[in-house]
Amino acid sequence: MENVRKVDPVNPDIRVMDEAGAIIAGGGTVAFPTETVYGLGANALDDDACKKIFEIKGRQQDNPIIVHISDFDQLDYVSQGLSGKIREAFEMIWPGPLTVVLDKKNVGSVPTAGLGSVAVRMPAHRVPQELIRRSGYPIAAPSANKSGRPSPVYASEVVEDLGKKVDMILDGGPASFGVESTVIIFRKDEVVILRPGAFSAEDIKKFFNIKVSISGEVPDAPVSPGMKYRHYAPEKELVLGTDEDRIIEECKSGNVLFIGSSELAKKVNSESVILGSRENLYEIARNLFPSFRELDRSEYPRGIIEGFEERGIGLAIMNRIRKATGGKVI
């Protein structure tokens, strides 16, 4: 497609990045790789530009968008900022796959869904860093997929979902983590994980040295993406299998596609989409969303996916699986 431009993820062509930056500055949209998944970006300070994101994705208007920044000056411009030991911790963490919800400044009502807060992160990927710098603006960007669909790990998946609706798609190869950033908010003497993601709860505890809890609320007005609506789902039915014997029995029917670890795939003895080894949850995470799309492309009417240990990035994996299955468990 003519709107797709290949870029080196480590050393992107400056001419291409200047072109993409001009699109953002001019009120257009650009899809780009990050270390988590592909994002669909627009000027975070331009409400009309941000409206295009919601229209392109078919996204609910009350679902806020993360604002991506390239430095701490931009953090202080779009929010009330961070101070003391918390700021010192972020200076070690960022750039990285951790998003924080703060009181907002200078950001309109569209990317923040009319709230007084803004979700901010500094991506650890050269392409969005250059895009922000060359556009001259912080960039509001959710994942670059149709709302509710699996987040894209490859540019081809952005094309599949959004096609020519986006002004430019930057193809920088596969995203590294395959799941979105972790979203946190500070409340009193604790940090609350609003959305599990690529930055683990264990790492959060290590960096901030305070109590860490996980939000289980489904608010009427979510302050973070991923809190309210069904996400990440394939079009075909997908169920979570919690018992190996039951999974093996279900797969014997030949009418279901197994998605899971290489270890269990050997026992299932039927066609499978192998995510990787249970010993490497990062590999599992990287292949998770593409496996949902593979189910949709298959001849099978439904899929069954194995559950994984909820440690490290496994917490994010299981969060995405539960949302993708809509709570269906066998």
C-alpha positions in Angstrom: 0.0 0.0 0.0 1.2 3.5 -0.9 0.6 4.8 2.7 3.1 2.2 4.2 6.7 3.2 4.6 9.4 0.9 5.9 11.7 2.3 8.5 14.7 0.8 10.4 13.6 0.5 14.0 17.0 1.5 15.3 18.1 4.0 12.7 14.9 5.3 10.9 15.3 7.3 7.7 15.2 11.0 8.8 13.4 12.0 5.6 10.6 9.5 6.3 10.4 10.7 9.9 10.2 14.3 8.8 7.4 13.4 6.5 5.5 11.5 9.2 6.2 14.4 11.7 4.7 16.9 9.2 1.5 14.7 9.0 1.1 14.8 12.8 1.8 18.5 12.9 -0.8 19.1 10.2 -3.5 17.3 12.0 -3.2 13.9 10.4 -2.7 10.4 11.7 0.3 8.1 11.7 0.5 4.4 12.8 3.9 3.5 14.2 5.7 0.7 16.0 6.6 0.9 19.7 8.3 -1.6 22.0 4.8 -2.8 23.1 2.4 -2.9 20.1 1.7 -0.6 17.1 0.1 2.7 17.9 -2.2 5.0 16.0 -1.1 8.6 16.7 -2.3 12.2 16.3 -1.3 15.5 17.8 -2.3 15.2 21.5 -2.9 19.0 21.7 -5.3 19.0 18.7 -8.8 17.7 19.6 -9.9 17.6 16.0 -6.9 15.4 15.1 -7.6 13.1 18.1 -11.2 12.8 17.0 -9.9 11.0 13.9 -8.4 8.3 16.0 -11.7 7.5 17.6 -13.4 7.6 14.1 -10.8 5.4 12.5 -10.8 2.8 15.2 -14.5 2.9 16.0 -13.5 3.6 19.6 -15.9 4.6 22.4 -15.6 8.3 23.2 -15.3 7.7 27.0 -12.2 5.5 26.6 -9.1 7.8 27.1 -6.0 7.6 25.0 -2.4 7.5 26.3 -0.3 10.6 25.5 3.3 9.7 24.4 6.1 12.1 25.2 9.8 12.2 24.3 11.2 14.0 27.4 10.3 15.3 30.9 9.7 18.8 29.7 6.7 17.4 27.7 5.6 15.5 30.8 5.5 18.8 32.8 3.6 20.5 29.9 0.8 17.9 29.6 0.5 17.1 33.3 1.1 18.4 36.8 4.2 16.2 36.6 6.0 14.1 39.1 8.1 15.1 42.1 10.6 13.7 44.6 11.4 10.0 44.7 8.7 9.1 42.3 10.2 11.4 39.6 13.7 9.9 40.4 12.2 6.5 39.8 10.7 7.5 36.5 14.0 8.9 35.4 15.4 5.4 35.7 12.3 3.6 34.2 11.6 5.9 31.3 11.8 5.5 28.4 9.9 2.2 28.8 6.6 0.4 28.8 5.1 2.1 31.9 2.2 4.6 31.8 1.2 6.9 34.7 -2.1 8.7 35.2 -1.7 12.2 36.4 -3.7 15.5 36.7 -3.6 17.1 33.2 -2.5 20.4 31.8 -2.8 21.8 28.3 -4.5 18.7 26.9 -8.0 18.8 25.5 -11.1 16.8 26.3 -10.9 14.4 23.4 -7.8 12.3 24.2 -8.6 12.4 28.0 -12.3 11.5 27.4 -13.3 14.7 29.3 -11.5 13.7 32.4 -9.2 15.9 34.5 -6.5 13.3 34.3 -4.1 12.2 31.5 -2.3 8.9 31.0 1.3 9.6 29.9 4.3 7.4 28.8 7.7 7.8 27.2 8.2 5.0 24.7 11.5 3.2 24.5 11.5 2.9 20.7 13.4 5.1 18.3 10.6 5.5 15.8 8.0 7.1 18.2 10.7 9.1 19.9 11.7 10.6 16.5 8.1 11.1 15.5 7.4 13.1 18.6 10.5 15.2 18.2 10.0 15.9 14.5 6.3 16.7 14.8 7.0 19.1 17.7 4.1 17.7 19.7 3.3 15.0 22.2 1.3 12.2 20.4 -1.9 10.7 21.6 -1.9 7.0 20.5 -4.0 3.9 21.4 -3.2 0.6 19.7 -3.6 0.7 15.9 -6.4 -1.7 15.5 -10.2 -1.7 15.1 -11.6 -1.2 18.6 -12.0 -4.5 20.4 -9.7 -6.4 18.0 -6.3 -7.9 19.0 -3.7 -5.2 19.2 -1.2 -5.3 16.2 2.3 -6.6 16.7 3.1 -6.3 12.9 2.5 -3.5 10.5 0.6 -5.9 8.2 -2.0 -6.2 11.0 -2.5 -2.5 11.0 -3.1 -2.6 7.3 -5.5 -5.5 7.8 -7.6 -3.5 10.3 -7.2 0.1 9.2 -5.9 0.1 5.7 -6.0 3.5 3.9 -7.9 5.2 6.7 -4.5 6.1 8.2 -2.4 8.8 6.5 0.8 6.9 7.0 1.8 3.5 8.4 5.4 3.2 9.5 6.6 -0.4 9.2 9.4 -0.9 11.7 9.1 -4.7 12.0 7.5 -6.6 14.9 6.9 -5.0 18.3 9.1 -6.5 21.0 6.8 -7.2 23.9 3.5 -7.9 22.1 1.3 -6.5 25.0 0.6 -2.9 25.8 2.2 -0.8 28.6 1.4 -1.2 32.2 -0.8 1.7 33.5 -0.5 2.9 37.1 -1.9 5.6 39.3 -0.6 6.7 42.7 -3.1 6.8 45.5 -2.1 7.7 49.1 0.7 5.3 50.1 0.3 2.8 47.3 0.6 2.5 43.5 -2.4 0.9 41.8 -2.0 -1.1 38.6 -5.0 -0.1 36.4 -3.9 -2.2 33.5 -1.3 -5.0 33.7 1.3 -4.8 30.9 4.8 -5.2 29.8 6.3 -3.6 33.0 5.7 -6.2 35.8 4.2 -5.7 39.2 7.5 -7.0 40.6 9.5 -4.3 38.8 7.0 -1.6 40.0 7.5 -2.8 43.6 11.3 -2.7 43.2 11.5 0.8 41.7 8.9 2.5 44.0 9.4 0.5 47.1 5.7 1.0 48.2 2.6 -1.2 48.3 1.4 -2.3 44.9 -2.2 -3.3 44.3 -4.2 -4.3 41.2 -7.4 -2.6 40.4 -10.4 -4.9 39.9 -12.9 -2.1 39.3 -14.9 -1.6 36.1 -15.6 2.2 36.4 -18.3 4.1 34.5 -15.6 6.6 33.5 -12.3 4.8 33.1 -9.2 6.8 33.7 -7.1 4.3 31.7 -7.5 2.3 28.5 -8.4 -1.4 29.0 -10.5 -0.9 32.1 -14.1 -1.0 30.8 -14.7 -2.5 27.4 -14.0 -5.9 25.9 -10.7 -5.9 24.2 -8.2 -7.9 22.2 -10.8 -10.4 21.0 -10.8 -12.6 17.8 -14.0 -12.6 15.8 -14.4 -16.4 16.5 -15.3 -17.8 19.9 -12.3 -18.3 22.2 -12.4 -20.0 25.6 -9.9 -20.3 28.3 -8.9 -23.8 29.4 -7.8 -24.2 33.0 -7.4 -28.0 33.1 -5.0 -29.9 30.9 -7.1 -33.0 30.7 -10.2 -31.0 29.7 -8.3 -29.2 27.0 -7.0 -32.4 25.6 -10.5 -33.9 25.6 -12.0 -30.8 23.9 -9.3 -30.9 21.1 -10.1 -34.6 20.3 -13.3 -33.4 18.6 -11.2 -31.9 15.8 -13.5 -28.9 15.8 -11.4 -26.6 17.9 -8.0 -24.9 17.4 -5.6 -25.2 20.4 -3.6 -22.1 21.3 -0.9 -22.5 23.9 2.5 -23.7 25.0 4.8 -26.1 23.1 4.7 -28.4 26.2 0.9 -28.9 26.1 0.8 -28.9 22.3 2.7 -32.2 22.4 -0.1 -33.8 24.5 -3.0 -32.3 22.6 -1.8 -34.0 19.4 -3.9 -31.9 17.1 -3.5 -28.7 15.0 -2.2 -26.0 17.3 -0.9 -22.4 17.3 2.2 -22.6 19.5 2.9 -19.4 21.5 6.2 -20.7 22.9 7.5 -22.4 26.0 6.0 -22.0 29.4 9.6 -21.2 30.5 9.6 -18.0 28.4 6.6 -15.9 29.1 8.0 -13.0 27.0 7.8 -15.3 24.0 4.2 -16.2 24.9 3.3 -12.5 25.2 4.9 -11.6 21.8 2.9 -14.3 20.0 -0.4 -13.9 21.9 -2.3 -11.3 19.8 -1.1 -12.7 16.4 -2.5 -16.1 17.5 -6.0 -14.6 17.9 -5.8 -13.4 14.3 -4.5 -16.8 13.2 -7.6 -18.3 14.8 -9.8 -16.0 12.7 -8.0 -17.0 9.5 -8.2 -20.7 10.3 -11.0 -23.2 9.3 -11.9 -23.8 12.9 -15.1 -22.3 14.3 -13.7 -21.8 17.8 -10.4 -21.9 19.8 -9.3 -22.9 23.2 -6.3 -21.2 24.9 -4.2 -22.5 27.7 -3.8 -20.4 30.9 -0.4 -19.3 32.2 1.2 -18.6 35.5 0.4 -15.0 36.7 4.0 -13.9 37.5 5.9 -11.2 35.8 4.5 -10.5 32.3 2.2 -13.5 32.9 -0.1 -11.1 34.7 -0.6 -9.1 31.5 -0.9 -12.3 29.4 -3.8 -13.6 31.6 -5.4 -10.1 31.7 -5.5 -10.1 27.8 -6.7 -13.7 27.6 -9.6 -13.0 30.0 -10.7 -10.0 28.1 -10.3 -11.8 24.7 -12.5 -14.7 25.9 -15.1 -12.5 27.5 -14.7 -14.6 30.7 -15.5 -17.9 29.0 -13.7 -20.7 30.9 -13.8 -24.5 30.6 
